[in-house]
Amino acid sequence: MKIEITKLPRSQAKIHVELDKEKFEEYKKKAAEEVGKHVEVPGFRKGFAPADMVIKQVGEHAIVHEAMEHAIQETYAKAVVDEKLDVVTPPKVNVVTEDPLVYDAEVALMPEVKVKEYKTIKVPKEEAKTEDKEVDEVIDDLRKKRSTHKDVERPVKKGDRVEIDFEGFDETGVPLDGTQSKNHPVILGDGTLLQDFDKELEGLKLNDKKEFEVSFPKDYHHKPFASKKVKFKVEVKKTQETLMPNLDEEFVHHVVGEKMSVDELKKRIKENLQTQKDHEAKAKREDKLLEKVLENTETEIPAMLLEEEIEYMMHQLRTDIESHGLKMEDYLKHMKKTEEEVKKEFEKEAEKRIKIRFALQFLFKAENVKIEDKEVEAEIAKIIASYPEKEQDKVKEEYKSREHFVQLKNRMALQKLFDALLKE
């Protein structure tokens, strides 16, 4: 077997492999034996027909292709090991000749990675204090969720509940899918609707009709409507005022299911808010650390790996669009872009993702960060114990999968690295 390695630009390589005729005949013989296990040849039990009879039954071409598949798999793996190649993408194989087999495999190689002066990176802690007014906001929200409503005939204002029929139209007056609803309940000012839409409803009375235009923000979660102007027709079907429950021990009991004073409830809420803020501050600090690490990272992004990451991002986009009942073609048409233009826009983010992965691999090795399986098992036990008893079996079953186990192990390794780099 002949192997030649040609280094290509942007951390790529071409592996050229040639098998002599005798070696490929061995693969063809093995292929005939393998195919023979699943082919019925008249006069022979399945799996016992001679190779030449199997070839006659299925054709030489089928045997050659089966032999090629096994030969490429084995010889490619051998070439990577023998030549000590640190490959980071599946190979792109181009068969030059089939019999005897000659092929080229193009791969991306792990480039040299250096994170400069990472030990000197400093990210100051930000203290986040919970204010009493934040506790009051949570209390108000709890009261709103347990509020009742009473019909009114006056113009509606913020805090009132209305039910509306509405439909959206494009600039040419054509109805838009996903913009119609009947008797749709809305609490004015609660943030569930776009602010502009919400404001248009204030001051309306029962049975009022109104037409108005709303501009969707460019970062709107439903991508087909991002940056789009939609004309709405609205009719008010019901108007109600909101009646809030009294803040007393009876209310507290309904909320927490145990006897507790109002002050005790406020204290618990404040503690929970503080825990959440501390967690968010920690995550924000870790994000800043990653940004600084990225700035200090010197490496090259392999072209094949970049292409692979962009394709993955396109797959995610397509899945998101289809989950809303739309097609990729419709999305591209709405955005007035081609698929290639979207891929080009993804390039910078794809490069960033790859660079972060490379930097983290460098730091895991430099800081000797390792997580043993027994540490993961202990963490899984803690996670399971944190769930109600009736849910524990389900959680335990989830973590039996290798995928969940590895994901947790990776998160633990990342946290260990963050803790090491951010220690005071």
C-alpha positions as CSV (number, residue, x, y, z in Angstrom):
1,M,0.0,0.0,0.0
2,K,1.3,3.4,-0.9
3,I,0.4,6.5,1.2
4,E,1.3,10.1,0.3
5,I,0.4,13.1,2.5
6,T,0.2,16.5,0.9
7,K,-0.3,19.5,3.2
8,L,-2.9,22.0,1.9
9,P,-3.6,25.6,2.9
10,R,-5.7,26.4,6.0
11,S,-4.7,23.4,8.1
12,Q,-5.8,20.8,5.6
13,A,-4.2,17.7,4.1
14,K,-4.8,15.3,1.2
15,I,-4.2,11.7,1.9
16,H,-3.4,9.8,-1.3
17,V,-3.7,6.0,-1.0
18,E,-2.9,3.3,-3.6
19,L,-3.6,-0.4,-3.1
20,D,-1.8,-2.9,-5.4
21,K,-3.9,-5.4,-7.3
22,E,-3.1,-8.4,-4.9
23,K,-4.2,-6.4,-1.8
24,F,-7.4,-5.3,-3.4
25,E,-8.2,-8.8,-4.5
26,E,-8.1,-9.8,-0.8
27,Y,-10.7,-7.1,-0.1
28,K,-12.8,-8.3,-3.0
29,K,-12.7,-11.9,-1.6
30,K,-13.7,-10.7,1.9
31,A,-16.5,-8.6,0.3
32,A,-17.8,-11.7,-1.6
33,E,-17.8,-13.7,1.6
34,E,-19.7,-10.9,3.4
35,V,-22.2,-10.4,0.6
36,G,-22.6,-14.2,0.3
37,K,-24.0,-14.3,3.9
38,H,-27.1,-12.4,2.7
39,V,-27.5,-13.7,-0.8
40,E,-29.4,-16.8,-1.9
41,V,-27.5,-18.7,-4.6
42,P,-29.5,-21.6,-6.2
43,G,-28.1,-25.0,-5.0
44,F,-26.3,-23.6,-2.0
45,R,-27.3,-22.8,1.6
46,K,-27.1,-19.0,2.4
47,G,-23.5,-18.2,3.3
48,F,-22.0,-21.3,1.8
49,A,-21.8,-20.4,-1.9
50,P,-18.3,-20.1,-3.5
51,A,-17.1,-16.5,-4.1
52,D,-17.3,-16.8,-7.9
53,M,-20.9,-17.9,-7.7
54,V,-21.8,-15.0,-5.4
55,I,-20.1,-12.6,-7.8
56,K,-22.1,-14.1,-10.7
57,Q,-25.3,-13.7,-8.7
58,V,-24.9,-10.1,-7.6
59,G,-22.5,-8.8,-10.2
60,E,-18.8,-7.7,-10.1
61,H,-19.7,-4.1,-9.6
62,A,-21.5,-4.8,-6.3
63,I,-18.6,-6.7,-5.0
64,V,-16.1,-4.0,-6.0
65,H,-18.1,-1.3,-4.2
66,E,-18.4,-3.5,-1.1
67,A,-14.7,-4.1,-1.2
68,M,-14.0,-0.3,-1.7
69,E,-16.1,0.6,1.3
70,H,-14.1,-1.7,3.6
71,A,-10.8,-0.9,2.0
72,I,-11.2,2.8,2.4
73,Q,-12.4,2.5,6.0
74,E,-9.4,0.4,7.0
75,T,-6.7,2.0,4.9
76,Y,-7.8,5.6,5.8
77,A,-7.7,4.7,9.5
78,K,-4.2,3.1,9.1
79,A,-2.9,6.2,7.2
80,V,-4.1,8.6,9.9
81,V,-2.4,6.5,12.6
82,D,0.8,5.8,10.7
83,E,1.2,9.4,9.7
84,K,0.2,10.7,13.1
85,L,-2.4,13.0,11.7
86,D,-4.6,14.9,14.2
87,V,-7.8,14.9,12.0
88,V,-10.8,17.1,13.1
89,T,-13.3,16.4,10.3
90,P,-14.6,13.3,8.5
91,P,-12.7,12.7,5.2
92,K,-13.9,13.9,1.8
93,V,-13.1,10.9,-0.4
94,N,-12.5,11.0,-4.1
95,V,-12.0,7.6,-5.8
96,V,-9.5,7.9,-8.6
97,T,-9.7,4.3,-9.8
98,E,-11.9,1.5,-8.4
99,D,-9.9,-1.7,-9.3
100,P,-7.2,-1.6,-8.1
101,L,-8.3,1.0,-5.6
102,V,-6.7,4.5,-5.7
103,Y,-8.3,7.3,-3.8
104,D,-7.7,10.7,-2.2
105,A,-9.1,11.7,1.2
106,E,-9.1,15.4,2.0
107,V,-9.2,16.2,5.8
108,A,-8.9,19.2,8.1
109,L,-6.1,19.0,10.7
110,M,-5.9,20.4,14.2
111,P,-4.0,23.6,13.8
112,E,-1.5,25.0,16.3
113,V,-3.4,26.8,19.1
114,K,-1.9,29.3,21.5
115,V,-3.8,31.2,24.2
116,K,-1.4,34.1,25.2
117,E,-1.0,35.1,28.8
118,Y,-4.3,33.5,29.8
119,K,-3.1,33.3,33.5
120,T,-3.0,37.1,33.7
121,I,-6.6,37.6,32.5
122,K,-8.7,39.3,35.2
123,V,-12.4,39.6,35.3
124,P,-13.6,41.5,38.4
125,K,-16.6,40.2,40.4
126,E,-19.8,42.2,40.1
127,E,-21.9,42.3,43.2
128,A,-25.6,42.1,42.5
129,K,-27.9,43.2,45.4
130,T,-31.6,42.5,45.5
131,E,-33.7,45.5,46.3
132,D,-37.0,45.6,48.2
133,K,-38.8,46.9,45.1
134,E,-37.9,43.8,43.2
135,V,-39.5,41.7,45.9
136,D,-42.6,43.8,45.7
137,E,-42.7,43.2,41.9
138,V,-42.7,39.5,42.5
139,I,-45.4,39.8,45.1
140,D,-47.5,41.9,42.6
141,D,-47.0,39.3,39.9
142,L,-48.2,36.5,42.3
143,R,-51.3,38.6,43.1
144,K,-51.9,39.2,39.4
145,K,-51.8,35.5,38.7
146,R,-54.5,34.9,41.4
147,S,-56.6,37.9,40.4
148,T,-60.2,37.8,39.2
149,H,-61.9,39.9,36.6
150,K,-65.1,41.9,36.4
151,D,-66.9,43.2,33.2
152,V,-66.7,46.9,32.6
153,E,-68.0,49.2,29.9
154,R,-65.5,52.1,30.3
155,P,-62.4,52.6,28.0
156,V,-59.7,50.1,29.0
157,K,-56.4,51.0,30.6
158,K,-53.2,49.3,31.6
159,G,-53.9,46.3,33.9
160,D,-57.3,45.6,32.4
161,R,-58.2,42.4,30.7
162,V,-59.6,42.4,27.2
163,E,-60.6,39.7,24.7
164,I,-60.0,40.6,21.1
165,D,-60.5,39.2,17.5
166,F,-57.5,40.2,15.3
167,E,-56.0,39.5,12.0
168,G,-52.8,40.7,10.3
169,F,-52.2,41.6,6.7
170,D,-49.1,42.3,4.6
171,E,-48.5,45.6,2.7
172,T,-50.7,44.4,-0.2
173,G,-53.6,43.5,2.1
174,V,-53.1,39.7,1.9
175,P,-53.8,37.9,5.2
176,L,-50.7,36.5,6.9
177,D,-50.6,33.0,8.4
178,G,-50.2,33.0,12.1
179,T,-51.7,36.4,12.7
180,Q,-55.3,35.5,13.3
181,S,-57.1,34.8,16.6
182,K,-60.6,34.9,18.0
183,N,-61.5,35.9,21.6
184,H,-57.8,36.3,22.3
185,P,-57.2,37.2,26.0
186,V,-54.8,40.1,26.8
187,I,-53.8,41.8,30.0
188,L,-52.8,45.3,28.9
189,G,-49.3,46.2,29.9
190,D,-48.1,42.7,30.9
191,G,-45.6,42.5,28.1
192,T,-47.1,39.4,26.3
193,L,-47.8,41.5,23.2
194,L,-45.6,43.8,21.3
195,Q,-45.5,47.2,23.0
196,D,-46.9,49.1,20.0
197,F,-49.8,46.6,19.6
198,D,-50.5,46.9,23.3
199,K,-50.6,50.7,23.3
200,E,-53.1,50.7,20.4
201,L,-55.6,48.8,22.6
202,E,-55.6,51.3,25.4
203,G,-58.7,53.6,25.5
204,L,-60.8,51.2,23.4
205,K,-64.3,50.2,24.6
206,L,-66.4,47.1,24.2
207,N,-67.3,46.3,20.5
208,D,-64.8,49.0,19.2
209,K,-63.0,48.2,16.0
210,K,-59.6,49.6,15.0
211,E,-56.9,49.2,12.3
212,F,-53.3,50.0,12.9
213,E,-49.8,49.1,11.7
214,V,-47.1,47.4,13.9
215,S,-43.4,47.1,13.1
216,F,-41.9,43.9,14.3
217,P,-38.3,44.3,15.8
218,K,-35.4,42.9,13.8
219,D,-34.6,40.4,16.6
220,Y,-38.2,39.1,16.8
221,H,-38.2,35.4,17.9
222,H,-40.4,34.3,14.9
223,K,-37.9,35.0,12.1
224,P,-40.4,35.3,9.2
225,F,-41.8,38.4,11.0
226,A,-38.5,40.0,12.0
227,S,-38.3,43.6,10.7
228,K,-41.7,43.3,9.1
229,K,-44.5,45.8,9.0
230,V,-48.0,44.2,9.6
231,K,-51.4,45.9,9.4
232,F,-53.8,44.6,12.0
233,K,-57.6,44.7,12.2
234,V,-58.9,44.4,15.8
235,E,-62.3,44.1,17.4
236,V,-62.9,44.3,21.2
237,K,-65.1,41.4,22.3
238,K,-64.8,41.8,26.1
239,T,-63.5,44.4,28.6
240,Q,-62.8,43.6,32.2
241,E,-61.1,45.2,35.2
242,T,-58.6,43.2,37.3
243,L,-59.4,42.6,41.0
244,M,-56.3,41.8,43.0
245,P,-56.4,39.6,46.1
246,N,-55.4,41.1,49.5
247,L,-51.8,40.5,50.6
248,D,-52.4,38.6,53.9
249,E,-51.6,35.2,55.5
250,E,-54.5,33.6,53.7
251,F,-53.0,34.7,50.3
252,V,-49.5,33.5,51.4
253,H,-50.9,30.1,52.3
254,H,-52.4,29.8,48.8
255,V,-49.1,30.7,47.2
256,V,-46.7,28.5,49.2
257,G,-49.0,25.8,50.6
258,E,-47.8,26.3,54.2
259,K,-48.4,28.6,57.1
260,M,-46.2,31.7,56.7
261,S,-46.4,35.4,57.4
262,V,-46.1,38.0,54.7
263,D,-42.7,39.1,55.9
264,E,-41.5,35.5,55.9
265,L,-42.7,35.1,52.3
266,K,-40.9,38.3,51.3
267,K,-37.7,37.1,53.0
268,R,-37.8,33.8,51.0
269,I,-38.5,35.6,47.8
270,K,-35.5,37.9,48.4
271,E,-33.2,34.9,49.1
272,N,-34.4,33.2,45.9
273,L,-33.9,36.4,43.9
274,Q,-30.4,36.8,45.3
275,T,-29.4,33.2,44.5
276,Q,-30.6,33.8,40.9
277,K,-28.7,37.1,40.6
278,D,-25.5,35.5,42.0
279,H,-25.9,32.7,39.4
280,E,-26.5,35.2,36.6
281,A,-23.5,37.4,37.7
282,K,-21.3,34.2,37.7
283,A,-22.4,33.3,34.2
284,K,-21.8,36.8,33.0
285,R,-18.3,36.8,34.5
286,E,-17.6,33.5,32.7
287,D,-18.8,34.9,29.4
288,K,-16.5,37.8,29.8
289,L,-13.6,35.4,30.5
290,L,-14.4,33.5,27.3
291,E,-14.4,36.8,25.3
292,K,-11.0,37.7,26.7
293,V,-9.7,34.2,26.1
294,L,-10.9,34.5,22.5
295,E,-9.1,37.8,22.1
296,N,-5.8,36.1,23.3
297,T,-6.2,33.0,21.1
298,E,-4.0,32.6,18.1
299,T,-4.9,29.8,15.6
300,E,-6.0,29.1,12.1
301,I,-9.5,27.9,11.2
302,P,-9.5,24.9,8.9
303,A,-11.6,25.6,5.8
304,M,-13.4,22.2,5.9
305,L,-14.2,22.6,9.6
306,L,-15.6,26.1,9.0
307,E,-17.8,24.7,6.2
308,E,-19.0,21.9,8.4
309,E,-19.9,24.4,11.2
310,I,-21.8,26.6,8.8
311,E,-23.8,23.6,7.5
312,Y,-24.7,22.7,11.1
313,M,-25.9,26.3,11.7
314,M,-28.0,26.1,8.5
315,H,-29.5,22.9,9.7
316,Q,-30.4,24.5,13.0
317,L,-32.0,27.5,11.1
318,R,-33.9,25.1,8.8
319,T,-35.2,23.1,11.8
320,D,-36.3,26.3,13.6
321,I,-38.2,27.6,10.5
322,E,-39.9,24.2,9.8
323,S,-41.0,24.0,13.5
324,H,-43.1,27.1,12.8
325,G,-44.7,25.4,9.8
326,L,-42.7,27.3,7.2
327,K,-40.3,26.3,4.4
328,M,-36.7,27.5,4.0
329,E,-37.6,28.9,0.6
330,D,-40.3,31.1,2.0
331,Y,-37.9,32.4,4.7
332,L,-35.2,33.2,2.1
333,K,-37.8,34.9,-0.1
334,H,-39.0,37.0,2.9
335,M,-35.5,38.0,3.9
336,K,-34.6,38.7,0.2
337,K,-31.5,36.6,0.5
338,T,-30.0,33.5,-1.1
339,E,-28.9,30.4,0.9
340,E,-25.3,31.3,0.0
341,E,-25.7,34.9,1.4
342,V,-27.1,33.4,4.7
343,K,-24.1,31.1,4.9
344,K,-21.8,34.0,4.4
345,E,-23.4,35.8,7.2
346,F,-22.9,32.8,9.5
347,E,-19.2,32.6,8.7
348,K,-18.1,35.0,11.5
349,E,-20.1,33.3,14.2
350,A,-19.0,29.9,12.9
351,E,-15.3,31.0,13.1
352,K,-15.9,32.2,16.7
353,R,-17.5,28.9,17.8
354,I,-14.6,26.9,16.4
355,K,-12.0,29.2,17.9
356,I,-13.6,28.9,21.3
357,R,-13.5,25.1,21.0
358,F,-9.9,25.2,20.1
359,A,-9.0,27.6,22.9
360,L,-10.9,25.4,25.5
361,Q,-9.1,22.3,24.3
362,F,-5.8,24.2,24.8
363,L,-6.7,25.3,28.3
364,F,-8.0,21.9,29.4
365,K,-4.6,20.5,28.5
366,A,-2.6,23.4,29.9
367,E,-4.4,23.4,33.2
368,N,-4.6,19.6,33.3
369,V,-8.4,19.7,33.8
370,K,-9.9,16.2,34.1
371,I,-13.2,14.9,35.3
372,E,-13.3,11.2,36.4
373,D,-16.4,9.2,35.7
374,K,-16.9,8.7,39.5
375,E,-17.2,12.5,39.9
376,V,-19.9,12.5,37.2
377,E,-21.7,9.7,38.9
378,A,-21.7,11.6,42.2
379,E,-23.0,14.7,40.5
380,I,-25.8,12.6,38.8
381,A,-26.8,11.3,42.3
382,K,-27.0,14.8,43.6
383,I,-29.1,15.9,40.6
384,I,-31.5,12.9,41.0
385,A,-31.9,13.6,44.7
386,S,-32.9,17.2,44.0
387,Y,-36.0,16.0,42.2
388,P,-39.3,14.9,43.8
389,E,-39.3,11.2,44.5
390,K,-41.9,10.5,41.9
391,E,-39.7,12.0,39.2
392,Q,-36.4,10.5,40.2
393,D,-36.7,7.2,38.2
394,K,-37.3,9.3,35.0
395,V,-34.2,11.5,35.6
396,K,-32.1,8.4,36.5
397,E,-33.1,6.8,33.2
398,E,-32.1,9.9,31.2
399,Y,-28.6,9.9,32.7
400,K,-28.2,6.3,31.7
401,S,-27.7,7.4,28.1
402,R,-24.1,8.0,27.1
403,E,-25.0,11.3,25.5
404,H,-26.4,12.8,28.8
405,F,-23.4,11.4,30.7
406,V,-20.9,13.0,28.3
407,Q,-22.7,16.3,28.2
408,L,-22.6,16.5,32.0
409,K,-19.0,15.5,32.1
410,N,-18.1,18.3,29.6
411,R,-20.1,20.9,31.6
412,M,-18.3,19.8,34.8
413,A,-14.9,20.1,33.1
414,L,-15.8,23.6,31.8
415,Q,-16.9,24.7,35.3
416,K,-13.7,23.3,36.8
417,L,-11.7,25.3,34.2
418,F,-13.6,28.5,34.9
419,D,-13.1,28.1,38.6
420,A,-9.4,27.7,38.1
421,L,-9.0,30.7,35.9
422,L,-11.3,33.0,38.0
423,K,-10.1,32.1,41.4
424,E,-9.3,35.2,43.5
